């Protein structure tokens, strides 16, 4: 099994450009989420999903959109990139079991916005 | 809201012990602990579900005081491989959001 696959691994954008970070998992996990990691601030939840067609906001959702059309995929869209969105982005997935399931993380996407 | 972790950083010599604390202002349903090596993804260590529950992973163990909404991670007889940043993640009873603290950087020296 590949686990959680994120693409691309690195990306440089110009301010105002749009792009989609891809996340796919092959473990049939119901729960998927996106985090951003900035120095000194840990992992902050952007959006999450408990199943296909169901998404909800996390702690820092502004500037990001998500959709979940299949169980396997959970793309994160930046509509108009800003320098403040320079960060490392992690996608994670797990079975949907209240509190009892470990999160499986992808390797991350390192995004720089100039 | 993100849970609060302390200390921010700790430096140990091999064989020494350390405690990392995690606290929340919200009633908690579970606490997760992860370790992240530099440039890598976080890796799962353990989950605590019940108040007062303790779990262990090699010489790394944790406790969860549900009444105080606090959890502590215990690094016992630390090894060089324990170096990394430790994150606690907390989940409330009302939703599925898993919120992480800012992390505690642990450096173990020979």
Backbone of each chain as ProteinMPNN parsed JSONL, in Angstrom:
{"seq_chain_A": "XXXXXXXXXXXXXXXXXXXXXXXXXXXXXXXXXXXXXXXXXXXXXXXXXXXXXXXXXXXXXXXXXXXXXXXXXXXXXXXXXXXXXXXXXXXXXXXXXXXXXXXXXXXXXXXXXX", "coords_chain_A": {"N_chain_A": [[0.826, -1.212, 0.0], [0.405, 2.274, -0.741], [-0.23, 4.211, 1.105], [-0.649, 7.465, 2.318], [-0.548, 9.792, -0.179], [0.962, 12.667, -1.304], [0.981, 15.297, -3.652], [2.195, 18.215, -5.406], [5.621, 17.632, -4.192], [7.192, 19.846, -3.774], [6.665, 23.319, -4.421], [6.66, 26.424, -6.074], [5.08, 29.486, -6.121], [3.651, 32.459, -7.584], [2.415, 35.453, -6.097], [-1.097, 35.658, -6.059], [-1.548, 33.65, -7.899], [-3.252, 30.554, -8.575], [-3.639, 27.239, -7.24], [-3.761, 23.643, -6.852], [-3.327, 21.412, -4.255], [-2.648, 18.038, -4.109], [-4.048, 15.134, -2.562], [-4.099, 11.774, -1.823], [-5.356, 8.658, -0.676], [-5.024, 5.166, -0.032], [-6.227, 3.464, 1.748], [-8.824, 3.221, 2.361], [-9.87, 5.036, 4.16], [-12.189, 6.915, 6.073], [-11.955, 9.423, 7.207], [-10.339, 12.436, 6.464], [-7.87, 15.028, 6.378], [-6.431, 18.353, 6.294], [-3.454, 20.016, 7.172], [-1.467, 22.846, 8.033], [1.941, 23.665, 8.549], [3.88, 25.768, 10.355], [6.855, 27.433, 11.472], [7.251, 27.23, 14.962], [4.539, 27.195, 15.424], [3.314, 24.804, 15.279], [1.086, 22.233, 14.103], [-1.588, 23.259, 12.238], [-5.029, 22.969, 11.798], [-6.687, 22.991, 8.724], [-8.878, 22.242, 6.927], [-11.293, 19.582, 7.144], [-12.63, 16.254, 6.539], [-15.285, 13.948, 6.88], [-16.156, 12.026, 5.243], [-17.078, 11.099, 1.853], [-18.364, 13.841, 0.1], [-18.742, 15.369, 2.375], [-17.524, 18.028, 4.133], [-15.687, 20.18, 6.383], [-14.795, 23.145, 8.235], [-11.582, 23.887, 9.641], [-9.237, 25.225, 11.953], [-7.916, 27.311, 10.612], [-9.203, 28.204, 8.022], [-9.429, 30.208, 6.061], [-8.904, 31.358, 2.775], [-8.544, 28.964, 1.618], [-9.955, 26.191, -0.161], [-11.839, 23.132, -0.173], [-12.865, 19.898, -1.385], [-14.649, 16.795, -1.462], [-15.048, 14.351, -3.363], [-14.664, 11.68, -3.724], [-13.867, 8.759, -1.74], [-11.139, 8.359, -1.685], [-9.707, 10.699, -2.417], [-8.706, 14.032, -1.541], [-8.458, 17.019, -2.31], [-6.747, 20.175, -1.877], [-7.379, 23.533, -2.385], [-5.867, 26.553, -3.343], [-7.042, 29.622, -3.934], [-6.206, 32.238, -4.575], [-3.115, 32.814, -4.245], [-1.201, 33.895, -1.421], [1.623, 35.51, 0.161], [1.551, 34.873, 2.896], [0.664, 32.329, 2.952], [2.748, 30.687, 2.536], [4.221, 27.735, 3.483], [4.493, 24.465, 5.033], [2.536, 21.845, 3.981], [0.476, 19.336, 5.222], [-1.273, 16.359, 4.607], [-3.612, 14.174, 6.101], [-4.967, 10.992, 7.121], [-7.489, 8.731, 8.406], [-9.317, 5.948, 9.88], [-12.76, 6.382, 10.714], [-13.352, 6.783, 13.821], [-14.356, 7.599, 16.904], [-11.947, 9.296, 18.426], [-10.219, 7.131, 18.525], [-8.408, 6.372, 16.535], [-5.272, 6.335, 14.904], [-3.668, 8.981, 13.123], [-2.596, 8.946, 9.764], [-0.016, 10.349, 8.096], [0.804, 12.168, 5.104], [3.824, 12.833, 3.15], [4.121, 15.526, 2.92], [3.804, 18.822, 1.429], [5.869, 21.286, 0.296], [5.457, 24.607, 0.123], [6.103, 27.629, -1.441], [5.471, 31.053, -1.674], [5.873, 33.772, -3.643]], "CA_chain_A": [[0.0, 0.0, 0.0], [1.158, 3.509, -0.795], [-0.548, 5.037, 2.267], [-1.132, 8.799, 1.959], [0.344, 10.35, -1.188], [0.762, 14.095, -1.579], [1.703, 15.874, -4.781], [3.621, 17.949, -5.57], [6.402, 17.705, -2.958], [7.65, 21.234, -3.692], [6.031, 24.198, -5.389], [6.852, 27.864, -5.91], [4.023, 30.229, -6.793], [3.652, 33.912, -7.467], [1.227, 36.0, -5.446], [-2.263, 35.764, -6.913], [-1.765, 32.428, -8.658], [-4.031, 29.51, -7.919], [-3.142, 25.883, -7.445], [-4.377, 22.578, -6.067], [-2.475, 20.392, -3.653], [-3.359, 16.77, -4.194], [-3.882, 14.151, -1.49], [-4.809, 10.534, -2.099], [-5.032, 7.552, 0.239], [-5.51, 3.885, -0.535], [-6.532, 2.651, 2.921], [-10.275, 3.285, 2.556], [-10.151, 5.834, 5.358], [-13.286, 7.858, 5.932], [-11.56, 10.739, 7.701], [-9.151, 13.055, 5.868], [-7.701, 16.39, 6.859], [-5.283, 19.125, 5.849], [-2.813, 20.859, 8.157], [-0.293, 23.601, 7.64], [2.925, 23.705, 9.619], [4.76, 26.938, 10.338], [7.794, 27.387, 12.615], [6.771, 27.719, 16.253], [3.077, 27.177, 15.545], [2.813, 23.435, 15.233], [0.212, 21.848, 13.0], [-2.897, 23.913, 12.36], [-6.02, 22.31, 10.965], [-7.279, 23.878, 7.719], [-10.191, 21.666, 6.642], [-11.329, 18.144, 7.313], [-13.78, 15.593, 5.931], [-15.609, 12.671, 7.518], [-16.614, 11.104, 4.213], [-17.326, 11.709, 0.554], [-19.427, 14.829, 0.094], [-18.863, 16.067, 3.669], [-16.312, 18.728, 4.561], [-15.919, 21.191, 7.41], [-13.652, 24.02, 8.449], [-10.75, 23.728, 10.82], [-8.869, 26.438, 12.682], [-7.416, 28.358, 9.721], [-9.715, 27.847, 6.704], [-9.518, 31.314, 5.109], [-7.989, 31.308, 1.643], [-8.453, 27.576, 1.14], [-11.178, 25.444, -0.434], [-11.686, 21.693, -0.317], [-14.02, 19.11, -1.788], [-14.388, 15.362, -1.278], [-15.973, 13.664, -4.255], [-14.435, 10.239, -3.557], [-13.246, 8.412, -0.465], [-9.686, 8.325, -1.796], [-9.044, 11.963, -2.732], [-9.106, 15.21, -0.772], [-7.594, 18.113, -2.777], [-6.794, 21.485, -1.216], [-7.224, 24.57, -3.409], [-5.558, 27.944, -3.017], [-7.687, 30.356, -5.019], [-5.363, 33.384, -4.911], [-2.036, 32.609, -3.276], [-0.619, 35.048, -0.737], [2.877, 35.133, 0.845], [1.247, 34.315, 4.219], [0.345, 30.907, 2.796], [3.993, 29.935, 2.471], [4.166, 26.807, 4.603], [4.512, 23.049, 4.694], [1.174, 21.345, 4.096], [0.354, 17.897, 5.437], [-2.564, 15.705, 4.534], [-3.655, 13.019, 7.001], [-6.199, 10.226, 7.017], [-7.681, 7.675, 9.399], [-10.674, 5.446, 9.97], [-13.602, 7.288, 11.483], [-13.669, 6.149, 15.094], [-14.181, 8.732, 17.808], [-10.776, 9.357, 19.29], [-9.451, 5.905, 18.671], [-7.643, 5.988, 15.352], [-4.1, 7.158, 14.615], [-3.622, 9.68, 11.848], [-1.517, 8.613, 8.85], [0.345, 11.577, 7.403], [1.606, 12.163, 3.902], [5.175, 13.371, 3.32], [4.077, 16.978, 2.937], [4.084, 19.663, 0.259], [6.53, 22.532, 0.714], [4.929, 25.63, -0.775], [6.641, 28.982, -1.283], [4.725, 32.032, -2.473], [6.728, 34.962, -3.77]], "C_chain_A": [[0.851, 1.249, 0.0], [0.913, 4.362, 0.44], [-1.177, 6.342, 1.819], [-0.101, 9.43, 1.023], [-0.013, 11.797, -1.456], [1.59, 14.506, -2.787], [1.268, 17.319, -4.98], [4.337, 17.961, -4.216], [6.912, 19.126, -2.714], [6.925, 22.062, -4.745], [6.358, 25.637, -5.042], [5.789, 28.567, -6.747], [4.286, 31.719, -6.694], [2.349, 34.351, -6.796], [0.088, 36.131, -6.46], [-2.537, 34.527, -7.755], [-2.618, 31.455, -7.857], [-3.377, 28.159, -8.159], [-3.888, 24.913, -6.536], [-3.311, 21.629, -5.559], [-3.272, 19.099, -3.611], [-3.041, 15.878, -2.997], [-4.726, 12.937, -1.831], [-4.379, 9.467, -1.091], [-5.692, 6.276, -0.272], [-5.872, 2.933, 0.599], [-8.032, 2.627, 3.233], [-10.658, 4.014, 3.84], [-11.282, 6.815, 5.097], [-12.828, 9.288, 6.238], [-10.293, 11.2, 7.007], [-9.082, 14.512, 6.294], [-6.462, 17.018, 6.247], [-4.789, 19.998, 7.0], [-1.741, 21.696, 7.466], [0.64, 23.695, 8.84], [3.858, 24.874, 9.399], [5.64, 26.898, 11.581], [7.182, 27.972, 13.881], [5.269, 27.643, 16.452], [2.491, 25.778, 15.435], [2.003, 23.168, 13.979], [-1.148, 22.497, 13.22], [-3.848, 23.339, 11.328], [-6.686, 23.308, 10.019], [-8.72, 23.443, 7.42], [-10.123, 20.178, 6.931], [-12.616, 17.587, 6.707], [-14.008, 14.248, 6.618], [-16.161, 11.663, 6.512], [-16.869, 11.844, 2.919], [-18.53, 12.634, 0.629], [-19.575, 15.643, 1.357], [-17.525, 16.702, 4.022], [-16.674, 19.76, 5.62], [-14.631, 21.961, 7.649], [-12.888, 23.646, 9.709], [-10.466, 25.068, 11.461], [-8.472, 27.601, 11.783], [-7.886, 28.12, 8.288], [-9.642, 28.945, 5.641], [-8.454, 31.215, 4.03], [-7.859, 29.929, 1.03], [-9.845, 26.996, 0.897], [-10.857, 23.963, -0.535], [-12.974, 21.103, -0.858], [-13.65, 17.642, -1.598], [-15.408, 14.602, -2.117], [-15.807, 12.145, -4.173], [-13.831, 9.985, -2.181], [-11.742, 8.602, -0.522], [-9.025, 9.704, -1.87], [-9.596, 13.138, -1.934], [-8.199, 16.375, -1.172], [-7.821, 19.409, -2.008], [-6.494, 22.553, -2.257], [-6.887, 25.916, -2.783], [-6.071, 28.774, -4.183], [-6.838, 31.526, -5.501], [-4.242, 33.419, -3.88], [-1.502, 33.931, -2.721], [0.655, 34.597, -0.017], [2.639, 34.504, 2.219], [0.894, 32.829, 4.155], [1.594, 30.054, 2.52], [4.095, 29.051, 3.697], [4.455, 25.395, 4.102], [3.119, 22.504, 4.973], [1.193, 19.827, 4.212], [-1.097, 17.463, 5.303], [-2.505, 14.488, 5.447], [-4.973, 12.289, 6.811], [-6.259, 9.175, 8.12], [-9.071, 7.079, 9.218], [-11.461, 6.406, 10.86], [-14.088, 6.575, 12.737], [-13.378, 7.184, 16.156], [-12.984, 8.549, 18.723], [-9.86, 8.158, 19.231], [-8.531, 5.54, 17.537], [-6.451, 6.906, 15.114], [-4.199, 7.79, 13.241], [-2.393, 9.217, 11.052], [-1.228, 9.864, 8.023], [1.058, 11.295, 6.089], [2.949, 12.827, 4.167], [5.232, 14.89, 3.282], [4.334, 17.612, 1.577], [4.672, 20.966, 0.78], [6.223, 23.604, -0.301], [5.536, 26.985, -0.439], [5.887, 29.911, -2.218], [5.492, 33.343, -2.462], [5.901, 36.221, -4.019]], "O_chain_A": [[1.894, 1.298, 0.653], [1.771, 5.169, 0.797], [-2.125, 6.342, 1.033], [1.066, 9.584, 1.382], [-1.154, 12.114, -1.795], [2.749, 14.115, -2.926], [0.102, 17.642, -4.754], [3.718, 18.27, -3.198], [7.045, 19.551, -1.566], [6.609, 21.568, -5.827], [6.34, 26.029, -3.875], [5.622, 28.276, -7.932], [5.04, 32.18, -5.838], [1.318, 33.691, -6.922], [0.275, 36.642, -7.564], [-3.643, 34.367, -8.273], [-2.693, 31.526, -6.631], [-2.663, 27.958, -9.141], [-4.554, 25.313, -5.581], [-2.5, 21.109, -6.325], [-4.411, 19.063, -3.144], [-1.92, 15.868, -2.489], [-5.922, 13.055, -2.096], [-3.212, 9.381, -0.707], [-6.771, 6.306, -0.864], [-5.826, 1.716, 0.42], [-8.451, 2.077, 4.251], [-11.628, 3.663, 4.512], [-11.337, 7.461, 4.05], [-13.27, 10.24, 5.595], [-9.299, 10.475, 6.954], [-10.106, 15.149, 6.539], [-5.569, 16.33, 5.752], [-5.575, 20.63, 7.706], [-1.184, 21.297, 6.444], [0.2, 23.791, 9.986], [4.542, 24.957, 8.379], [5.227, 26.391, 12.624], [6.655, 29.085, 13.865], [4.768, 27.986, 17.523], [1.272, 25.613, 15.496], [2.207, 23.791, 12.938], [-1.779, 22.305, 14.26], [-3.523, 23.236, 10.146], [-7.188, 24.345, 10.454], [-9.662, 24.204, 7.642], [-9.045, 19.584, 6.961], [-13.555, 18.324, 6.404], [-13.065, 13.509, 6.901], [-16.584, 10.571, 6.891], [-16.876, 13.075, 2.89], [-19.58, 12.266, 1.154], [-20.435, 16.521, 1.426], [-16.521, 16.009, 4.189], [-17.832, 20.163, 5.737], [-13.536, 21.505, 7.318], [-13.451, 23.164, 10.692], [-11.332, 25.941, 11.514], [-8.671, 28.759, 12.15], [-7.06, 27.86, 7.413], [-9.777, 28.66, 4.452], [-7.272, 31.018, 4.312], [-7.15, 29.743, 0.041], [-10.787, 27.268, 1.642], [-9.755, 23.578, -0.927], [-14.035, 21.724, -0.799], [-12.469, 17.292, -1.577], [-16.489, 14.255, -1.642], [-16.728, 11.406, -4.523], [-13.338, 10.911, -1.537], [-11.126, 8.966, 0.48], [-7.888, 9.859, -1.424], [-10.798, 13.226, -1.684], [-7.259, 16.691, -0.442], [-8.927, 19.7, -1.553], [-5.47, 22.489, -2.936], [-7.527, 26.358, -1.829], [-5.58, 28.638, -5.304], [-6.758, 31.779, -6.703], [-4.393, 33.976, -2.793], [-1.37, 34.927, -3.432], [0.764, 33.435, 0.374], [3.443, 33.685, 2.665], [0.832, 32.155, 5.183], [1.494, 28.847, 2.3], [4.061, 29.542, 4.825], [4.636, 25.167, 2.906], [2.585, 22.677, 6.069], [1.829, 19.129, 3.421], [-2.014, 18.108, 5.812], [-1.463, 13.842, 5.555], [-5.97, 12.88, 6.396], [-5.24, 8.781, 8.689], [-9.903, 7.629, 8.496], [-10.885, 7.147, 11.657], [-15.091, 5.862, 12.72], [-12.231, 7.609, 16.29], [-13.008, 7.756, 19.664], [-8.796, 8.18, 19.85], [-7.917, 4.474, 17.576], [-6.602, 8.128, 15.12], [-4.749, 7.201, 12.311], [-1.294, 9.11, 11.596], [-2.11, 10.373, 7.33], [1.81, 10.328, 5.964], [3.195, 13.325, 5.266], [6.271, 15.48, 3.577], [4.98, 17.032, 0.705], [4.062, 21.66, 1.593], [6.667, 23.534, -1.448], [5.488, 27.432, 0.707], [5.687, 29.606, -3.394], [5.726, 33.94, -1.412], [6.46, 37.31, -4.15]]}, "seq_chain_B": "XXXXXXXXXXXXXXXXXXXXXXXXXXXXXXXXXXXXXXXXXXXXXXXXXXXXXXXXXXXXXXXXXXXXXXXXXXXXXXXXXXXXXXXXXXXXXXXXXXXXXXXXXXXXXX", "coords_chain_B": {"N_chain_B": [[-9.636, 25.415, 19.492], [-6.072, 25.424, 19.795], [-4.256, 23.075, 21.764], [-2.138, 23.685, 24.637], [1.288, 23.303, 24.887], [4.044, 22.378, 26.976], [7.433, 21.97, 28.118], [8.698, 24.357, 25.644], [11.039, 23.522, 24.537], [13.535, 21.038, 25.191], [16.614, 19.847, 26.421], [18.467, 16.941, 26.647], [20.657, 14.52, 28.164], [21.759, 11.326, 27.081], [19.94, 8.718, 28.603], [18.694, 10.275, 30.517], [15.599, 11.543, 31.956], [12.445, 12.971, 30.874], [9.581, 15.164, 30.884], [6.723, 16.011, 29.072], [4.179, 18.317, 28.793], [0.664, 18.766, 28.138], [-2.109, 20.758, 27.682], [-5.572, 21.704, 27.748], [-8.227, 24.058, 27.218], [-10.7, 23.179, 26.784], [-13.212, 20.606, 27.223], [-12.044, 17.358, 26.906], [-12.009, 14.555, 24.637], [-10.181, 12.765, 23.668], [-6.62, 12.238, 23.588], [-3.88, 12.554, 21.482], [-0.53, 11.539, 20.694], [2.351, 12.448, 18.866], [5.442, 12.113, 17.067], [7.882, 14.002, 15.378], [10.471, 13.938, 13.11], [13.126, 15.993, 11.841], [12.256, 17.481, 8.781], [10.568, 15.442, 8.075], [7.423, 13.606, 8.07], [4.929, 13.76, 10.698], [4.82, 11.102, 13.108], [2.826, 8.581, 14.461], [2.498, 7.981, 17.966], [0.944, 7.291, 20.338], [-2.467, 6.935, 21.592], [-4.725, 8.271, 23.948], [-7.668, 7.556, 25.61], [-9.393, 7.521, 27.841], [-10.149, 9.088, 30.976], [-7.458, 9.352, 33.185], [-6.152, 7.293, 32.037], [-3.298, 5.401, 31.194], [-0.698, 4.867, 28.885], [1.81, 3.016, 27.12], [4.824, 3.039, 25.17], [7.472, 1.441, 24.222], [9.985, 2.943, 26.016], [8.542, 5.181, 26.335], [5.874, 6.748, 27.687], [2.495, 7.749, 28.582], [0.065, 9.809, 30.211], [-3.359, 10.646, 30.983], [-5.358, 13.014, 32.242], [-8.528, 13.411, 32.569], [-10.289, 15.071, 33.979], [-8.789, 17.345, 34.565], [-8.188, 18.078, 32.053], [-5.732, 17.512, 30.882], [-2.665, 16.157, 29.618], [0.259, 14.156, 29.886], [3.449, 13.38, 28.601], [5.896, 10.966, 29.008], [9.295, 10.612, 28.816], [11.503, 8.161, 29.274], [14.687, 7.225, 30.447], [16.176, 8.301, 28.197], [16.984, 7.952, 24.704], [19.22, 8.452, 21.911], [17.669, 8.298, 19.632], [15.277, 9.372, 20.387], [15.207, 12.025, 19.894], [13.605, 14.855, 18.449], [10.567, 16.543, 17.431], [7.824, 16.738, 19.505], [4.369, 16.357, 19.388], [1.224, 17.052, 20.809], [-2.113, 16.098, 20.234], [-5.471, 17.054, 20.392], [-8.849, 16.085, 20.899], [-12.179, 17.071, 20.938], [-15.336, 16.351, 22.597], [-17.415, 17.119, 20.988], [-16.936, 17.237, 18.244], [-15.109, 16.096, 15.306], [-12.681, 17.258, 15.042], [-9.189, 17.345, 15.136], [-6.91, 18.894, 16.955], [-3.676, 20.293, 17.126], [-0.923, 20.938, 19.35], [1.738, 23.428, 19.688], [4.104, 22.095, 19.771], [6.954, 20.354, 21.18], [10.347, 20.545, 21.26], [12.709, 18.091, 21.427], [15.961, 17.365, 22.293], [18.372, 14.978, 22.35], [21.459, 14.25, 23.668], [24.632, 12.645, 23.332]], "CA_chain_B": [[-8.393, 26.027, 19.935], [-4.939, 24.533, 19.937], [-3.8, 22.829, 23.135], [-0.89, 24.339, 25.014], [2.336, 22.364, 25.277], [5.211, 22.904, 27.686], [8.114, 23.183, 27.685], [8.867, 24.511, 24.195], [12.213, 22.749, 24.143], [14.275, 20.415, 26.286], [17.855, 19.183, 26.019], [18.745, 15.832, 27.562], [21.749, 13.59, 27.88], [21.28, 9.942, 27.02], [19.646, 8.11, 29.897], [17.9, 11.161, 31.375], [14.151, 11.507, 31.781], [11.79, 14.259, 30.609], [8.119, 15.164, 30.855], [6.121, 17.03, 28.213], [2.794, 18.523, 29.218], [-0.3, 19.235, 27.143], [-3.334, 21.119, 28.379], [-6.605, 22.303, 26.911], [-9.283, 24.773, 27.937], [-11.956, 22.517, 26.419], [-13.37, 19.222, 27.661], [-11.412, 16.507, 25.904], [-12.429, 13.177, 24.443], [-8.985, 11.953, 23.493], [-5.343, 12.919, 23.372], [-2.936, 11.831, 20.623], [0.858, 11.989, 20.733], [3.11, 12.173, 17.651], [6.823, 12.611, 17.036], [8.296, 14.396, 14.034], [11.901, 14.19, 12.861], [13.314, 17.14, 10.954], [12.043, 17.237, 7.36], [9.732, 14.277, 7.854], [6.039, 13.71, 8.523], [4.697, 13.269, 12.07], [4.588, 9.666, 13.245], [1.967, 8.273, 15.6], [3.052, 7.29, 19.129], [-0.129, 6.659, 21.112], [-3.724, 7.642, 21.836], [-5.331, 8.029, 25.247], [-9.09, 7.819, 25.459], [-10.159, 7.628, 29.079], [-9.509, 9.838, 32.024], [-6.581, 8.586, 34.045], [-5.536, 6.188, 31.313], [-1.874, 5.487, 30.877], [-0.277, 3.935, 27.846], [3.259, 3.01, 26.957], [5.401, 2.679, 23.871], [8.876, 1.292, 24.61], [10.19, 3.68, 27.261], [7.775, 6.396, 26.251], [4.53, 6.503, 28.192], [1.705, 8.962, 28.709], [-1.112, 9.773, 31.069], [-4.419, 11.569, 30.562], [-6.247, 13.392, 33.329], [-9.684, 13.989, 31.881], [-10.884, 16.147, 34.796], [-7.966, 18.55, 34.429], [-7.968, 18.29, 30.617], [-4.287, 17.539, 30.71], [-1.962, 14.921, 29.347], [1.71, 14.265, 30.003], [4.243, 12.356, 27.913], [7.083, 10.687, 29.801], [10.429, 9.997, 28.132], [12.291, 7.524, 30.323], [15.992, 6.713, 29.991], [16.14, 8.736, 26.801], [17.963, 7.47, 23.727], [19.465, 9.416, 20.835], [16.56, 8.206, 18.667], [14.109, 10.102, 20.888], [15.259, 13.422, 19.445], [12.571, 15.236, 17.493], [9.541, 17.428, 17.977], [6.672, 15.978, 19.975], [3.104, 17.101, 19.322], [-0.004, 16.451, 21.305], [-3.322, 16.449, 19.493], [-6.632, 16.858, 21.248], [-10.142, 15.98, 20.241], [-13.277, 17.353, 21.854], [-16.475, 15.427, 22.483], [-18.481, 17.637, 20.124], [-16.677, 17.124, 16.811], [-14.0, 15.226, 14.92], [-11.471, 18.042, 14.806], [-7.998, 17.004, 15.907], [-6.089, 20.104, 17.016], [-2.353, 20.013, 17.657], [-0.176, 21.985, 20.02], [2.844, 24.017, 18.937], [5.211, 21.157, 19.744], [8.084, 20.425, 22.108], [11.537, 20.012, 20.599], [13.558, 17.319, 22.34], [17.296, 17.055, 21.778], [19.087, 14.051, 23.223], [22.88, 14.265, 23.329], [25.422, 11.516, 23.871]], "C_chain_B": [[-7.294, 24.987, 20.096], [-4.619, 24.302, 21.403], [-2.451, 23.502, 23.368], [0.106, 23.297, 25.49], [3.437, 23.087, 26.029], [6.113, 21.744, 28.079], [8.183, 23.269, 26.164], [10.018, 23.654, 23.701], [12.871, 22.167, 25.379], [15.502, 19.717, 25.698], [18.201, 18.147, 27.081], [20.058, 15.17, 27.192], [21.15, 12.195, 27.849], [21.059, 9.396, 28.426], [18.821, 8.98, 30.819], [16.412, 11.066, 31.033], [13.626, 12.912, 31.482], [10.282, 14.066, 30.607], [7.649, 16.306, 29.968], [4.642, 17.112, 28.577], [1.938, 19.118, 28.107], [-1.594, 19.552, 27.869], [-4.291, 21.826, 27.433], [-7.619, 23.021, 27.782], [-10.645, 24.141, 27.686], [-11.994, 21.104, 26.983], [-12.888, 18.299, 26.543], [-12.007, 15.112, 25.846], [-11.216, 12.257, 24.31], [-7.767, 12.84, 23.337], [-4.459, 12.0, 22.532], [-1.538, 12.395, 20.859], [1.586, 11.521, 19.477], [4.522, 12.711, 17.814], [7.186, 12.896, 15.584], [9.799, 14.644, 14.002], [12.009, 15.304, 11.819], [13.131, 16.745, 9.484], [11.151, 16.048, 7.039], [8.302, 14.546, 8.329], [5.928, 13.269, 9.979], [4.37, 11.781, 12.05], [3.84, 9.413, 14.541], [2.721, 7.557, 16.709], [1.955, 6.55, 19.901], [-1.343, 7.566, 21.214], [-4.215, 7.286, 23.232], [-6.779, 8.453, 25.183], [-9.816, 8.113, 26.769], [-9.406, 8.444, 30.104], [-8.674, 8.945, 32.892], [-5.868, 7.465, 33.328], [-4.059, 6.447, 31.087], [-1.551, 4.457, 29.81], [1.224, 4.026, 27.7], [3.671, 2.558, 25.589], [6.899, 2.639, 24.086], [9.063, 2.01, 25.941], [9.519, 5.044, 27.205], [6.351, 6.068, 26.701], [3.803, 7.825, 28.353], [0.543, 8.733, 29.653], [-2.101, 10.825, 30.6], [-5.33, 11.792, 31.75], [-7.425, 14.133, 32.726], [-10.279, 15.161, 32.648], [-10.105, 17.448, 34.64], [-7.719, 18.898, 32.967], [-6.485, 18.415, 30.307], [-3.76, 16.149, 30.367], [-0.468, 15.175, 29.494], [2.36, 13.088, 29.281], [5.551, 12.205, 28.671], [8.127, 9.981, 28.935], [11.373, 9.463, 29.206], [13.583, 6.967, 29.752], [16.197, 7.017, 28.523], [17.297, 8.183, 25.974], [18.119, 8.531, 22.652], [18.295, 9.451, 19.856], [15.309, 8.958, 19.133], [14.116, 11.573, 20.46], [14.2, 13.684, 18.38], [11.614, 16.207, 18.152], [8.305, 16.608, 18.294], [5.435, 16.88, 19.966], [2.011, 16.332, 20.048], [-1.149, 16.947, 20.434], [-4.523, 16.142, 20.367], [-7.922, 16.879, 20.447], [-11.232, 16.219, 21.278], [-14.396, 16.326, 21.664], [-17.428, 15.834, 21.37], [-18.199, 17.476, 18.629], [-15.464, 16.24, 16.562], [-12.704, 15.985, 14.703], [-10.344, 17.576, 15.727], [-7.058, 18.205, 15.839], [-4.765, 19.796, 17.701], [-1.771, 21.218, 18.38], [0.994, 22.447, 19.167], [4.085, 23.123, 18.919], [6.257, 21.412, 20.804], [9.276, 19.769, 21.432], [12.444, 19.367, 21.631], [14.879, 17.001, 21.644], [17.996, 16.159, 22.789], [20.536, 13.979, 22.75], [23.594, 13.101, 24.0], [26.214, 11.953, 25.089]], "O_chain_B": [[-7.54, 23.842, 20.476], [-4.7, 25.231, 22.207], [-1.729, 23.839, 22.429], [-0.19, 22.504, 26.383], [3.73, 24.253, 25.762], [5.624, 20.647, 28.345], [7.763, 22.34, 25.474], [9.982, 23.125, 22.59], [12.781, 22.726, 26.472], [15.442, 19.091, 24.64], [18.223, 18.452, 28.273], [20.512, 15.252, 26.05], [20.151, 11.922, 28.514], [21.884, 9.589, 29.32], [18.292, 8.485, 31.814], [16.028, 10.578, 29.97], [14.275, 13.911, 31.794], [9.773, 12.972, 30.366], [8.122, 17.436, 30.096], [3.95, 16.097, 28.655], [2.419, 19.867, 27.257], [-2.123, 18.709, 28.593], [-3.883, 22.456, 26.458], [-7.845, 22.647, 28.933], [-11.634, 24.526, 28.31], [-10.954, 20.479, 27.194], [-13.279, 18.446, 25.385], [-12.448, 14.56, 26.854], [-11.228, 11.119, 24.779], [-7.866, 14.021, 23.004], [-4.31, 10.817, 22.836], [-1.377, 13.572, 21.183], [1.466, 10.366, 19.068], [4.769, 13.635, 18.589], [6.842, 12.133, 14.681], [10.327, 15.453, 14.765], [11.096, 15.52, 11.023], [13.762, 15.806, 9.0], [10.992, 15.683, 5.875], [8.018, 15.59, 8.917], [6.751, 12.482, 10.447], [3.742, 11.27, 11.123], [4.181, 9.965, 15.587], [3.494, 6.636, 16.444], [2.029, 5.336, 20.093], [-1.277, 8.77, 20.967], [-4.131, 6.13, 23.648], [-7.094, 9.564, 24.757], [-10.77, 8.891, 26.781], [-8.176, 8.487, 30.101], [-9.131, 7.878, 33.302], [-5.063, 6.755, 33.931], [-3.638, 7.573, 30.824], [-2.056, 3.335, 29.826], [1.837, 5.01, 28.113], [2.969, 1.795, 24.926], [7.543, 3.687, 24.131], [8.357, 1.707, 26.902], [9.889, 5.955, 27.946], [5.708, 5.188, 26.129], [4.41, 8.892, 28.271], [0.101, 7.603, 29.862], [-1.734, 11.776, 29.909], [-5.997, 10.866, 32.212], [-7.34, 15.32, 32.411], [-10.724, 16.137, 32.045], [-10.695, 18.527, 34.589], [-7.098, 19.92, 32.676], [-6.053, 19.303, 29.572], [-4.32, 15.126, 30.762], [0.007, 16.285, 29.251], [1.882, 11.956, 29.346], [6.236, 13.19, 28.945], [7.881, 8.904, 28.393], [11.97, 10.235, 29.956], [13.582, 6.317, 28.707], [16.371, 6.113, 27.706], [18.409, 7.979, 26.462], [17.264, 9.403, 22.497], [17.966, 10.506, 19.314], [14.382, 9.156, 18.348], [13.126, 12.279, 20.651], [13.938, 12.84, 17.523], [11.823, 16.638, 19.286], [7.802, 15.872, 17.445], [5.457, 18.004, 20.467], [1.895, 15.114, 19.914], [-1.139, 18.083, 19.961], [-4.583, 15.092, 21.007], [-8.055, 17.597, 19.456], [-11.207, 15.639, 22.364], [-14.4, 15.548, 20.71], [-18.173, 14.999, 20.857], [-19.123, 17.569, 17.821], [-14.869, 15.703, 17.496], [-11.726, 15.41, 14.226], [-10.528, 17.434, 16.936], [-6.483, 18.493, 14.79], [-4.731, 19.121, 18.73], [-2.085, 22.364, 18.062], [1.221, 21.936, 18.07], [5.012, 23.362, 18.145], [6.43, 22.538, 21.27], [9.232, 18.591, 21.075], [12.889, 20.01, 22.582], [14.902, 16.441, 20.548], [18.187, 16.54, 23.943], [20.808, 13.686, 21.585], [23.213, 12.642, 25.077], [26.935, 11.147, 25.678]]}, "name": "protein", "num_of_chains": 2, "seq": "XXXXXXXXXXXXXXXXXXXXXXXXXXXXXXXXXXXXXXXXXXXXXXXXXXXXXXXXXXXXXXXXXXXXXXXXXXXXXXXXXXXXXXXXXXXXXXXXXXXXXXXXXXXXXXXXXXXXXXXXXXXXXXXXXXXXXXXXXXXXXXXXXXXXXXXXXXXXXXXXXXXXXXXXXXXXXXXXXXXXXXXXXXXXXXXXXXXXXXXXXXXXXXXXXXXXXXXXXXXXXXXX"}
